[in-house]
């Protein structure tokens, strides 16, 4: 085993191997591994060729990133930011200054560290890694949120989580649903690198919505075993998310029925629902909006 693998200390060794093998399955030229930050953030380091070069995704805290780079003798070449929240960009300026590297991020949001402002359809050429990523605008969690897609990998920040999605802080339900629908249309073997370890809580909600979803139940048990050993549950895949994520399953009859039932209950208990009090939920966006409100109030 290479010495740098044995020395990884930010994410437990076996958890790192799970992620590295999972990511390398579709493209041996690149992979990604996580640096932990705060309570549940993952800062992703993308490796290309040569393997000592990395790009940093959403560095909310510079200290664990610097520690990992120095310990593993890695050279950062760029920083990729998905949105403006501090737990995603709080370390970007310090890291950029320390290593003299560019910072890519959404053109529609104000982020002090950004040197390259990105919009829909832009392509990032990371020459040192021999990798290229395409930019998607995915508003909903924030108004200008973006995602990076390439080489079978999706870095989606707080838009899509495993079995869940981000809260609507600035965008609308219609925007977020459109963003999620777009991501769900990616190839099913696309690896999903979201930015938080929320999987267990999200799966508990998914099973409250759809108790008969055996894929979600089985995945919950598998993730419980991983977390009991302090291993990450990520990355996921688009194919798995289509099976387990209620926010991608709004057209499923059981999901729609559950949303209607919760809507009626919430309306009757005066929770300030923004959906029509009759809870007909005629559109996919209305179903999504109810699910998101339900999740905001879920304590399971």
CORCORTA-V629773 format. One line per field, one symbol per residue. ss: DSSP state (~ for helix, > for strand, _ for the rest). burial: b if it has 9 or more other ideal C-beta (glycine too) atoms within 8 Angstrom, else e. A space follows every 50 residues. Layout:
BEGIN
ss->???
burial->???
END
This chain:
BEGIN
ss->__~~~~______~~~~~~~~~~~~______>>>>>>>___>>>>>>>___ __>>>>>____~~~~~~~~~~~__>>>>>>_____~~~~__~~~~~~~~_ _>>>>>_________>>>____>>>>____>>>>>>>________>>>>> __>>>>>__>>__>>_______~~~~~~~~~~~~______>>>>_>__~~ ~~~~~~~~~____~~~~~~~~~~~~~~~_______>>~~~~~~~_~~~__ __~~~~~~~~~~~~~~~~_______________~~~~~~~~~~~~~____
burial->eeeebeebebbebebbbbbbebbbeebeebbbbbbbbeeebbbbbbbbee eebbbbbbbbbbebbbbbbebbebbbbbbbbbbbeebbbbbbbebbeeee bebbbbeebebebbebebbeeeebebeebebbbbbbbbbbbbebbbbbbb bbbbbbbbbbbbbbbbebeebebebbbbbbbbbbebeebbbbbbbbbbbb ebbbbbbbbbeebebbbebbeebbebbebebbbbbbbbebbbbbbbbbbb eeebbbebbbebbbebbeeeeebebeeebebeeebbbbbbbbbbbeeeee
END
